[in-house]
Each structure stands twice: as C-alpha cells, then as structure tokens.
Amino acid sequence: MPKNTVNVNLSAPTTPTTRSGVRCIGAGRANEVLRADLQDHLALATSACGFEYIRFHGLLHDDMGVYMNDRTGTPLMSFNYIDACYDALLDIGIRPFVEFSFTPLLLARGDKSVFWWKGNVTLPNDLSKWKELIGALMHHWIRRYGRHEVRQWYFECWNEPNHRNFFDGSMEEYFSLYDVTAHAVKEADSECRVGGPATAGPNWAAELINYCHTHTIPLDFISCHHYGVSQGDGLDEFGRNEIFVLQDKENFPNAVSKVKSEIENSPMPELELHFTEWNTSYSPRDNIHDSYYNAAYILDVLARVSSSVDSMSYWALSDIFEEPGPVQTPFHGGFGLINAQGLRKPTFFVHQFLNRLLPETVPCDNNGVWATKSEDRVALLLWDHTFMAQKVSNQKFFTQDLPPSKLPDAQLLISGLGSGGYTFNAVRVGYRSNDVFAAYYDLGRPNHLTREDTAALDAAANGAPLMHERVVVGGEGVWERTLPMRTNDIWFVELVRS
C-alpha cells in the first residue's frame, strides 16, 4: 500500500492559531457543579484542555435557593449556592459563561418543567420581578468579584427558547424576556456582554438582531446550538430515539456559515458568534459519545469551522450529568469528555491536543492535517475521519467492538526546521489507543467498577506518547517520520528543540 506524503513547510507564511474549540465547555446544571467530583473533573479538563469558560443550565433553579419565601412568606433572594459555585469555578481558573435559566417557581407563570430535576420552562409571571432578580445578581457579582472580572464573563438569556420542551412561549415572548434581561445586565455595567438566543439549531439569529436593532436593545453576541444527527426533536434524555450519525461533512460548516452570514449581512455585523452547545448527538444516552469515532468526528468539525466562530462549546464536560437522573453505569453514552469515575474518553484528548497547538498555523495542502509552530517547537495534528457503515442506531452500533480499516501510512515530512537536537513525541487516539471504552468492553462492561478496574482503565487511556525519542535535524532542516494510519485515527506530534 503506497504511503500518503504529508508535507509541512515551516517557512511558509502563517496565520494565528484559533482557540475557539477550547474556549468554552458545557456542564449539566449549576447544582451539579457544587459536587466535589465534578469540580475534580473540571480542574483536570481546565488544566489539560485550557478551557476558559463553562456554561450550564439551572443557575436560577430552585435547587440553588435563589428566589424562595422566607418563614414569613415574603420572597427572598439568596445567592449563597451561586457564590459557592462561582467561587469554585474561579478558584479552578475558569470563568462562567452565564446562562440565565430556568424560572424560579415563585416567579413562574406555570409549572411545566424539563428533565429529572424539573427545570421550570415557563415565562416569569412578572418581567419586572425577573429584571429585578437579574439586576440584583449582577450587582452582587460586581461587589463580590470586582467589575474588571465580571466584564470578562458572558451573559446569555435562556436555553433553546425555540424548543417546546425548553420554553413555554413564543418567539415574541422570548424577545420580551431577552429585552428585560439585557437591560438588567447593561444597567449594572454597560461593558458586560449579553446575548442570545441560544436556540436549538442555527435559528432566530437574524430575527433577534433585527429586533434588537429596531428597538435599541443591547446585543453583543449571537449564540446557538447544533448536533450531528437529524432524527427526533432534539431532546432524548433516555436514549429512546433511534438516532443515526448524519453522514454529511458539510452539516456543521453549513450551520456555522448560515449564522455567520446572517450576522455579517445584518445591521450589527461585528457581533461575536458562539455555538454554546454542540456534539455528534443530542442524547445523553448515545454510545457514540464514548467511542473513538466520536473523537475523529469532533476534531474534523473543529478543524473546519474554528476560524469562523468565537467559541464552540462541547456539550459536555462530565458524565456527572443528571438530565435523565443519576448516573447508573460507568459507560452509557453520556455527553462527558470524562466519565463519572474520572476516566478520560477519546474526545477528551482531542481538546487536550487542541490546547497544545502553537500560536502560528502553517498551511498544508493535505486534508486532515493541522500544523502549528512557535520559535522552538512544532505541534501538529494528523487524522482521518471516515463515516462508518452503520445499519443500526447509535445506541446499538457503538456498543460493539468496532475494528478500523487499514489506511496508507502517513509519510510526514517537515522542512524549514533549525538544525540540532529535538525531542519527538507522538500520541495516538483511535481504536484501542487511548480508547477507554474498548478497555471497558474487554472487562465485560460491568455495571460497577472496582478501584482496581478504574485504575486499569485509567492506565489504558492516559494520553502517554506511543513514540518518544531524541532526534537530530541536519543542516538541510528536513525531518521525516512514518506514522501508521487506520480509519478514524488521530496523531498528535510534537518536535521540541532540546
């Protein structure tokens, strides 16, 4: 089988490397962030992957004690749980991408709810009281954390208001909610950043922009969500839908392009664009999320769209995620980069690799290559993304052992290097390479892990280099290495002058 030559010329003109794929990460709800184990997962991911922001639901939910009656029956605002949550985030070194949701029961016009933890999705019964709550929170944060800190956060109004399960109102009612929310944010500090509509799919962007422009309502960014499947209505807590991968590599680029074009052709063309949720599948019970294939899919999307967005917030950080209720098995298709026991899935390493890319991106004619450099090192990603021959749903297909096909070896040739000694490292992610689900599969997929099981699984997927050696580059400044390739393999390669 002939080799596939990959030429990387470090002397070519470069462009700045985008970090939009690791700017933000999602989590389930605010109350879950109070858990020590989830904070451990967040600390691990923030350190390894470089996440700058985290977004989650339920900040105003009743389990955070934000708006409840005191013993005399008088409504009382209390931000103690929010303080504990945000103190933990900032201590870890990550900032909140604030999602104002859902409605506290005392403020709600109805009792319709979503998820096991029953987030109230009805409109506030009095928008002036909602505005008072948001304003009080803003002033509290400014006093507690300082104006300079809070100005670096993002403030997003609601979650998926165009989805009937997440918002019991119309687009016009959402715009009214956004109006009072945005003004409450800006009245606390005009330099704070507020936006929306946080829709399911790339929707309502043009409408919100036009509404805000017409009515002089603050708007600093557009946000929306997108997933890589087409079945169902975008909510499947229990994995009951028959979900298949949408085998269209233009799916995400087209979604990004649609919203980007609407912004650029609007009266507010400088707005930031944030995809505040995205993944292969919208179900927290879809086994694709545990697979090595998921990693290749996610990397391929990020390589194609990162330069067009301000952030792509992977949904989500951890399998400590209780939309369907408490976690019951170690691997169940949860959204997390990390499972409930702290084990890193293949897609975790994609984000870690992206964080380790260097400031300057070097052009390359090959597909599936992202090469970067700095003064004394080179870091590049090399990957394949091949859709699988799938005849059954994700929930059945991705619980199997899925061996890849052999591809031509990659003949990596890097020119323009300075002569001298380098340390060469290469980490592989793919089938049975940092593939924790395959190791779990070999254990017989037990419902409970012993401590010894957990340690063995962690050792099987720890991100250690498969290749590590010292190399010498001669005066011609050229170095080459052959890397074996299989379908949906990922290689992260580093050359560090030593």
C-alpha positions in Angstrom: 0.0 0.0 0.0 1.6 3.3 -1.0 2.3 6.0 1.6 0.4 9.2 1.9 3.0 12.0 1.9 2.3 15.0 4.2 4.5 18.0 3.5 4.8 20.7 6.2 6.9 23.7 5.2 7.6 25.8 8.3 9.0 28.6 6.1 5.5 29.3 4.6 3.5 32.3 5.7 1.5 31.5 8.8 -1.8 32.6 10.3 -2.8 32.9 14.0 -4.0 29.6 15.5 -7.6 29.8 16.6 -8.5 28.6 20.1 -12.3 28.7 19.6 -12.6 24.9 20.1 -11.2 25.1 23.7 -12.7 28.5 24.8 -15.8 27.0 26.5 -17.1 23.7 27.8 -20.6 22.8 28.9 -21.9 21.1 32.0 -25.3 19.9 33.2 -26.6 22.3 35.8 -25.3 24.6 38.5 -26.2 22.3 41.4 -24.0 19.5 39.9 -21.1 21.9 39.8 -21.2 22.1 43.6 -20.1 18.4 43.7 -16.5 17.7 44.6 -16.1 15.0 41.9 -17.4 17.2 39.1 -15.1 20.0 40.3 -12.2 17.5 40.1 -13.2 16.7 36.5 -13.3 20.4 35.8 -9.9 21.1 37.3 -8.5 18.2 35.2 -10.1 19.5 32.0 -9.2 23.1 32.6 -5.6 22.2 33.2 -5.2 19.8 30.3 -7.5 21.4 27.7 -7.2 25.1 28.6 -10.9 25.8 28.8 -11.6 29.5 29.6 -15.3 29.4 30.2 -18.0 27.0 31.4 -21.7 27.1 30.6 -24.5 25.2 32.4 -28.3 25.2 33.0 -30.2 25.8 36.1 -28.5 28.8 37.7 -31.8 30.1 38.9 -33.4 26.8 39.5 -35.0 26.2 43.0 -32.2 23.7 44.0 -29.9 26.7 44.0 -32.2 28.5 46.5 -32.1 31.8 44.6 -35.7 33.0 45.0 -37.8 31.5 47.7 -40.1 32.5 50.5 -38.7 33.2 53.9 -40.5 32.0 57.0 -43.0 34.9 56.9 -43.9 34.1 53.3 -42.0 37.0 51.8 -40.0 36.3 48.7 -36.2 36.4 49.5 -33.3 36.4 47.1 -30.3 34.3 48.3 -27.1 33.8 46.3 -25.2 31.6 48.7 -25.2 28.5 46.5 -24.3 30.6 43.4 -21.4 32.0 45.4 -20.2 28.6 46.2 -20.5 27.5 42.6 -18.8 30.5 41.1 -16.1 30.7 43.8 -15.2 27.1 42.8 -15.0 28.0 39.1 -12.7 31.0 39.6 -10.5 29.0 42.0 -10.1 26.4 39.4 -9.2 29.0 36.8 -12.3 29.1 34.6 -14.9 31.8 34.1 -18.7 31.4 33.8 -20.5 31.8 30.5 -23.7 32.7 32.4 -26.9 31.1 31.2 -29.9 32.8 32.9 -32.2 29.8 33.4 -34.7 28.5 34.4 -37.5 30.3 36.2 -37.7 30.0 40.0 -41.1 28.5 40.8 -42.2 31.6 42.8 -41.7 33.7 39.7 -43.1 31.2 37.1 -46.4 31.6 35.4 -46.9 27.8 35.2 -45.5 24.5 36.3 -44.2 23.0 33.0 -40.8 21.6 33.6 -38.0 19.6 31.9 -35.5 17.0 33.0 -35.4 14.7 36.1 -34.6 17.8 38.2 -37.6 19.7 36.8 -36.3 22.9 35.5 -39.3 25.3 35.1 -39.6 26.4 31.5 -42.4 28.8 31.7 -42.1 32.6 31.4 -41.8 34.7 34.6 -45.2 35.8 35.7 -43.9 39.4 36.1 -41.0 40.5 33.9 -40.2 43.4 36.2 -39.5 41.0 39.1 -37.3 38.9 36.7 -35.4 42.0 35.8 -35.1 42.9 39.5 -33.6 39.4 40.1 -31.1 39.6 37.2 -30.1 43.1 38.3 -29.6 42.1 41.9 -27.4 39.2 40.7 -25.3 41.4 38.5 -24.7 43.9 41.3 -23.9 41.1 43.7 -21.3 39.6 41.3 -19.7 43.0 40.8 -19.4 43.6 44.5 -18.1 40.1 45.2 -15.7 39.6 42.2 -15.0 43.1 41.0 -16.1 45.0 37.9 -13.0 44.0 35.9 -13.6 40.3 36.5 -17.3 40.4 35.7 -16.8 42.3 32.5 -14.8 39.3 31.2 -17.9 37.0 31.5 -20.6 36.3 29.0 -24.3 36.6 29.8 -26.8 34.5 27.8 -30.6 34.7 28.1 -32.2 31.3 28.5 -31.6 27.9 26.7 -33.3 26.9 23.5 -36.4 29.1 23.6 -37.4 27.8 20.1 -37.8 24.2 21.6 -41.2 23.4 23.0 -39.6 21.4 25.8 -37.4 24.3 27.0 -39.6 27.3 26.7 -43.4 27.6 27.1 -43.7 30.7 25.0 -43.4 32.3 21.5 -40.5 33.9 19.8 -42.0 37.3 20.6 -42.3 36.4 24.3 -38.7 35.3 24.3 -37.7 38.7 22.8 -39.5 40.4 25.6 -37.6 38.3 28.1 -34.4 39.0 26.4 -35.2 42.7 26.4 -35.5 43.0 30.2 -32.6 40.6 30.8 -30.2 42.6 28.5 -31.2 45.9 30.1 -30.7 44.5 33.6 -27.2 43.3 32.6 -26.2 46.6 31.0 -27.7 48.8 33.7 -25.4 47.0 36.2 -22.4 47.6 33.9 -22.6 48.8 30.3 -19.4 46.9 29.4 -20.7 43.5 30.3 -21.5 41.2 27.3 -25.0 39.9 26.8 -26.5 37.8 24.0 -28.7 35.0 22.8 -30.9 33.5 21.5 -29.2 30.1 22.4 -31.5 28.3 20.0 -31.8 24.6 19.1 -30.2 24.8 15.7 -28.9 27.8 13.8 -32.2 29.7 14.2 -33.6 33.1 15.2 -30.3 34.9 14.8 -31.5 37.3 12.1 -34.8 37.9 13.9 -33.1 38.7 17.2 -30.6 41.0 15.6 -33.4 42.9 13.8 -35.5 43.1 16.9 -32.6 44.5 19.0 -31.6 46.9 16.3 -35.1 48.2 15.8 -35.8 48.6 19.5 -32.3 49.7 20.6 -31.8 46.7 22.8 -28.3 45.7 23.8 -26.8 42.7 21.9 -23.1 41.7 22.0 -23.2 38.2 20.6 -25.3 35.5 18.9 -25.4 32.0 20.4 -27.0 28.8 19.1 -26.6 25.0 19.3 -26.1 22.3 16.8 -25.8 18.5 16.7 -24.7 15.9 14.1 -27.9 13.9 13.9 -31.2 14.6 12.2 -33.7 12.3 13.9 -36.1 13.3 16.6 -36.8 16.7 18.1 -33.5 17.5 19.8 -34.4 16.1 23.3 -33.8 12.4 24.2 -32.8 12.1 27.8 -33.3 8.3 28.0 -31.9 7.2 24.6 -35.2 6.0 23.3 -34.9 7.7 19.8 -33.4 5.7 17.0 -30.5 8.1 16.4 -28.0 7.7 13.5 -25.0 9.8 12.6 -25.8 12.3 9.9 -23.3 11.3 7.3 -22.7 14.8 5.9 -19.4 16.5 6.4 -21.0 19.8 5.4 -23.5 19.7 8.3 -21.6 21.8 10.8 -19.9 24.1 8.2 -23.2 24.9 6.7 -24.8 25.7 10.1 -21.9 28.0 11.0 -21.9 29.6 7.6 -25.7 30.3 7.8 -25.4 32.2 11.1 -22.2 33.9 10.2 -23.7 35.2 7.0 -26.8 36.4 8.8 -24.6 38.4 11.2 -22.4 39.8 8.5 -25.4 40.9 6.4 -27.2 42.5 9.4 -27.2 46.0 10.9 -24.8 44.6 13.6 -22.1 42.8 11.5 -19.5 42.8 14.3 -21.4 40.6 16.7 -19.5 37.6 18.1 -20.7 34.1 17.3 -20.8 31.4 19.9 -22.1 27.8 19.5 -22.8 27.3 23.2 -23.7 23.6 22.7 -22.6 21.1 20.1 -21.7 17.4 19.7 -22.3 14.5 17.5 -25.6 13.7 19.2 -28.1 15.5 21.4 -28.9 12.4 23.6 -27.1 11.8 26.9 -27.7 8.1 26.3 -26.0 7.8 22.9 -23.0 5.5 22.9 -21.3 7.4 20.1 -20.0 9.8 22.8 -17.9 7.0 24.4 -16.3 5.9 21.1 -13.0 6.6 19.4 -15.1 7.5 16.3 -16.5 10.5 18.2 -13.1 11.9 18.6 -12.3 11.9 14.9 -15.7 13.4 14.1 -15.2 16.2 16.6 -11.7 17.1 15.5 -12.7 17.1 11.9 -15.5 19.6 12.6 -13.4 21.9 14.7 -10.6 22.0 12.1 -13.2 23.1 9.5 -15.2 25.7 11.5 -12.9 27.1 14.2 -11.8 30.1 12.3 -15.4 31.2 11.7 -16.6 31.2 15.3 -15.6 32.8 18.6 -16.3 29.6 20.5 -17.5 26.0 20.0 -18.6 24.8 23.4 -18.6 21.0 23.5 -21.5 19.5 25.3 -20.4 18.4 27.9 -17.6 18.1 30.4 -18.6 15.2 32.5 -21.0 12.2 32.7 -22.0 13.6 36.1 -25.0 14.9 34.3 -28.5 14.4 35.7 -30.9 15.4 33.0 -32.2 11.8 32.9 -31.4 11.3 36.6 -28.3 10.0 38.5 -25.7 8.1 36.5 -26.2 4.3 36.8 -23.4 2.7 34.7 -19.8 3.7 34.0 -20.3 4.0 30.2 -23.8 4.7 29.0 -23.3 7.1 26.1 -23.1 10.2 28.3 -22.1 13.5 26.9 -18.9 13.8 29.0 -15.4 14.1 27.9 -14.8 12.4 31.3 -17.0 9.6 32.7 -18.4 9.6 36.2 -15.4 7.8 37.6 -12.9 10.4 36.2 -11.9 8.3 33.1 -10.9 10.2 30.0 -12.7 9.4 26.8 -11.1 9.7 23.4 -12.7 13.1 22.7 -11.0 14.5 25.9 -7.7 14.1 24.2 -8.9 15.9 21.1 -9.4 19.0 23.3 -6.1 18.4 25.1 -4.3 18.3 21.7 -6.0 21.5 20.5 -4.8 23.2 23.7 -1.3 22.1 22.9 -1.2 23.6 19.4 1.1 26.5 19.0 0.4 30.2 18.1 1.2 30.1 14.4 -0.7 27.8 12.0 1.3 26.6 9.0 -0.6 26.0 5.7 -0.8 22.4 4.5 -2.3 21.0 1.3 -3.3 17.7 2.8 -6.8 17.1 4.3 -6.7 16.0 7.9 -3.6 18.0 9.0 -3.3 20.9 11.3 0.3 22.1 11.7 1.5 24.8 14.1 4.8 26.2 15.2 6.5 28.5 17.7 10.1 29.7 17.9 11.5 26.4 19.2 8.8 23.7 18.6 6.4 22.2 16.2 3.0 20.7 17.1 0.6 19.1 14.6 -2.5 17.0 14.4 -2.9 14.3 11.7 -6.2 12.5 11.4 -8.7 10.5 9.4 -12.4 10.9 9.6 -14.4 8.2 7.8 -18.1 7.6 8.3 -18.8 4.1 9.5 -21.1 1.6 7.7 -23.9 1.8 10.2 -27.1 -0.1 9.8 -28.4 0.1 13.3 -28.9 3.1 15.7 -26.0 4.7 17.6 -27.2 3.1 20.8 -26.7 -0.4 19.4 -23.9 0.2 16.9 -21.4 2.0 19.2 -21.7 -0.6 22.0 -19.9 -3.1 19.7 -16.2 -3.8 19.2 -15.5 -1.7 16.0 -12.1 -2.5 14.4 -11.0 0.1 11.9 -9.7 -0.5 8.3 -6.0 -0.1 7.4 -5.1 3.1 5.5 -1.9 4.1 3.8 0.9 5.1 6.2 1.4 8.8 6.6 4.9 9.9 5.5 5.3 13.1 7.5 8.0 15.4 6.0 8.7 18.7 7.9 11.0 21.2 6.2 12.3 24.6 7.4 13.5 23.3 10.8 16.6 24.7 12.5 19.4 22.2 12.7 20.1 20.5 16.0 18.5 18.2 18.6 14.8 17.8 19.2 12.6 15.7 21.4 10.0 13.8 19.3 6.6 12.8 20.9 3.7 11.2 19.2 0.4 10.3 20.9 -2.3 8.2 19.1 -6.0 8.2 19.7 -8.1 5.6 17.9 -9.2 2.0 18.1 -7.6 0.6 21.3 -5.3 3.6 21.5 -6.5 5.8 24.4 -9.8 4.1 23.8 -11.2 3.6 27.3 -14.5 2.1 26.1 -12.6 -0.7 24.3 -10.8 -1.5 27.6 -14.2 -1.4 29.4 -15.7 -3.7 26.7 -12.9 -6.2 27.4 -13.8 -6.2 31.1 -17.3 -7.4 30.1 -18.9 -4.0 30.5 -19.7 -4.3 34.3 -22.3 -2.1 35.8 -19.9 -1.3 38.7 -16.2 -0.8 38.7 -13.8 -1.8 41.5 -11.0 0.6 42.4 -8.6 -1.8 40.6 -10.8 -1.7 37.5 -10.8 2.1 37.5 -7.0 2.2 37.8 -6.6 -0.3 35.0 -8.9 1.7 32.7 -7.2 4.9 33.5 -3.8 3.4 32.6 -5.3 2.1 29.3 -6.2 5.7 28.3 -3.8 8.1 29.9 -2.6 10.0 26.8 1.0 8.8 27.1 3.2 9.1 23.9 3.3 5.9 21.8 6.6 7.2 20.4 9.2 9.2 22.4 12.8 9.8 21.3 15.5 12.3 20.7 16.1 13.1 17.0 18.7 15.2 15.2 17.9 17.6 12.3 20.8 18.2 9.9 21.7 21.4 8.1 19.1 20.9 5.4 16.4 21.5 8.0 14.3 18.5 7.0 12.9 15.7 9.2 10.6 12.8 8.3 8.8 10.0 10.1 6.3 7.3 9.0 3.1 7.0 11.1 0.7 4.0 10.6 -2.8 5.1 9.9 -6.2 3.4 10.3 -9.7 4.8 9.8 -10.5 7.5 12.4 -7.0 7.5 13.8 -5.7 10.7 15.3 -2.0 11.5 15.9 -0.6 14.4 17.9 3.0 15.0 17.0 5.5 17.4 18.8 9.0 18.3 18.0 10.7 20.3 20.8 14.1 21.8 20.4 16.3 20.3 23.2 
